[in-house]
């Protein structure tokens, strides 16, 4: 049995209001998570979606398949760029705070990554997009992306 994680992020204006959407699947159980932020970027939301998904898992006993339409996230991990950035202290790299947060949890899991084309009819990816966009547009419940805002 595997856990499947589907993620998407969105930001209007990039930077602008943003949000992430997550669909977690395990057997016949499905959990959806989303959150909006008042000022952020698309890449931050894509990466934060993965981090939040992993942080919400209650077990590390099953293989995990991650599906994302973010080349930024998928390539940075599968091509091992993030590990090189870490060795160099993330000098000159954006989103270091989130990459460090990812690196603190990734080794707990048996992860495999799959890129999916966005807006191409993949049901879970489409659902994540709806969740992310809706969260980005719902300014009443926006959080503050503190690290992003203090560095802009």
Buried (B, 14 or more C-beta within 10 A) or exposed (E): EEBBBBBBBBBBEEBBBBBBBBBBBBEEEEEBBBBBBBBBBBBBBBBBBBBBBBEEBEEEEBEBBBBBBBEBBBBBBBEEBBEEBBEEEBEEBBBBBBBEBBBEBBEEBEBEBEBBEBEEEBEBBBBBBBBBBBBBBBEEEBEEBEBBEEEE
